[in-house]
Amino acid sequence: MALIQEFFERQSDVQRVHAPVTCGYRSFTVQGKRYLQLDTYGTEDRVKKGAISQSIQLDEEAAEKLMRLLLETFPSLRGKV
């Protein structure tokens, strides 16, 4: 599990789309601070079905940074949410 604090752009020559998976989410408060947790569950052919594959957490500051990245990447989202 990881609490994201910073984002940085990383260059890569590899451009491929990964296999689709499902993602669960939950929000919670710890010591007055809100968090969003995203849990991915892996592909259908995974040996241990239903087990969490990766978890990431965002606090409000990281969520704001991610929102900016999302709007830069997908400008057509502006005004939709």
SEVEX-184038 format. One record per residue: x, y, z of N, C-alpha, C in turn. Coordinates in steps of 0.001 Angstrom, whole numbers, padded with zeros to 6 digits, always signed. Example, Ala and Ser with C-alpha at 12.3 -4.5 7.8 and 13.67 -1.06 7.14 Angstrom:
% SEVEX-184038
+013190-005690+007800+012300-004500+007800+013200-003300+007800 +012850-002250+007080+013670-001060+007140+012900+000030+007870 
% end
This chain:
% SEVEX-184038
+000845-001163+000000+000000+000000+000000+000897+001233+000000 +000413+002286-000643+001229+003494-000752+000352+004730-000611 +000836+005690+000164+000208+007005+000265+000958+007926-000683 +000288+008355-001742+000942+009197-002745+001062+010619-002219 +002269+011157-002314+002495+012548-001902+002901+013427-003076 +003591+012880-004034+004079+013659-005176+003852+012891-006467 +003696+013640-007548+003619+013088-008895+004744+013710-009705 +005345+012943-010589+006320+013502-011515+006149+012821-012859 +006412+013583-013919+006278+013024-015265+007473+012147-015565 +007182+010995-016128+008223+010027-016449+008125+009700-017936 +009211+009857-018645+009245+009553-020073+009477+008053-020277 +008856+007505-021312+009023+006085-021617+008717+005850-023093 +009459+004943-023680+009200+004544-025058+008101+003480-025138 +007815+002837-024023+006806+001777-023991+005426+002412-023885 +004548+002062-024819+003193+002601-024841+002237+001441-025062 +001743+000869-023970+000800-000230-024096-000282-000094-023043 -001427-000638-023347-002561-000619-022429-002568-001946-021678 -002710-001868-020379-002737-003069-019539-004106-003744-019603 -004183-004964-019095-005447-005694-019042-006404-004978-018085 -007684-004947-018401-008645-004278-017521-008844-005048-016210 -009055-004308-015139-009330-004876-013825-010427-004049-013163 -010930-004520-012048-011883-003735-011280-011142-002992-010170 -011756-001914-009707-011146-001078-008678-012202-000730-007637 -011916-001087-006410-012781-000683-005308-012231+000595-004701 -013081+001338-004039-012616+002557-003383-013348+002755-002074 -012715+003480-001197-013354+003887+000050-012704+005162+000528 -013442+005938+001262-012888+007145+001863-013045+007012+003368 -012107+007608+004080-012127+007513+005534-011363+008691+006124 -011541+008881+007412-010889+009975+008125-010016+009401+009232 -008777+009886+009310-007862+009527+010387-007333+010822+010983 -007531+010991+012259-007089+012190+012979-007522+013474+012262 -008772+013485+011793-009345+014667+011164-008942+014890+009722 -008162+013988+009136-007706+014142+007755-008378+013086+006885 -008928+013526+005719-009632+012626+004807-008666+011949+003849 -008988+010705+003516-008200+009909+002577-009136+009188+001623 -008657+008972+000411-009331+008124-000565-008399+006965-000846 -008920+005749-000735-008117+004563-001032-008694+003849-002235 -007840+003521-003196-008212+002769-004391-007536+001406-004329 -008321+000339-004489-007801-001030-004456-008107-001716-005778 -007077-002197-006471-007320-002972-007692-007289-004452-007350 -008040-005230-008135-008237-006641-007818-007650-007612-008830 -006840-007143-009747-006165-008046-010672-007072-008578-011766 -006459-009300-012675-007181-009828-013835-007985-011066-013465 -008890-011453-014345-009744-012621-014126-008956-013918-014002 -007795-014003-014656-007029-015254-014619-006053-015306-013440 -006168-014384-012526-005311-014359-011339-005562-015608-010489 -004507-016160-009933-004621-017374-009130-005474-017127-007886 -005205-016064-007179-005932-015749-005948-007021-014724-006268 -008173-015203-006720-009266-014322-007140-009830-013552-005942 -010166-012295-006187-010763-011470-005158-009769-010826-004205 -008480-011138-004366-007459-010545-003497-007035-009187-004063 -006784-008258-003180-006327-006942-003612-004940-007070-004222 -004787-006452-005387-003513-006484-006093-002638-005299-005685 -003185-004094-005796-002486-002879-005377-003460-001972-004653 -002916-001173-003740-003697-000143-003059-002918+001154-003094 -003624+002230-003402-003008+003548-003278-003945+004427-002464 -003357+005343-001726-004129+006287-000934-003760+007702-001352 -004763+008568-001326-004571+009983-001622-005147+010802-000478 -004390+011802-000028-004961+012789+000873-005453+013948+000007 -005963+014994+000621-006548+016086-000166-005519+016766-001067 -004299+016942-000572-003266+017606-001366-002905+016782-002606 -002743+015478-002435-002424+014613-003580-003608+014532-004541 -004824+014519-004009-006011+014479-004864-006092+015722-005739 -005742+016875-005168-005741+018111-005962-004714+018045-007086 -003536+017511-006792-002499+017362-007826-002967+016402-008909 -003601+015308-008493-004101+014334-009469-005204+014949-010327 -006070+015746-009731-007125+016411-010515-006517+017287-011597 -005457+018021-011262-004796+018855-012276-004227+017991-013395 -003590+016879-013032-003037+015975-014052-004142+015394-014939 -005247+015023-014335-006354+014470-015103-006910+015497-016094 -007044+016736-015660-007568+017772-016552-006573+018144-017647 -005290+018061-017352-004277+018286-018398-004300+017168-019431 -004476+015940-018958-004470+014774-019845-005766+014635-020623 -006879+014952-019971-008212+014819-020572-008946+016162-020485 -008549+017153-021301-009156+018494-021203-010669+018492-021438 -011188+017497-022132-012631+017460-022388-013437+017219-021106 -012772+016864-020018-013465+016657-018733-013829+017980-018058 -013187+019055-018443-013472+020351-017797-014954+020669-017892 -015526+021022-016777-016936+021373-016728-017886+020190-016639 -017388+018969-016727-018254+017788-016648-018466+017309-015227 -017550+017654-014346-017666+017192-012961-017737+018359-012008 
% end
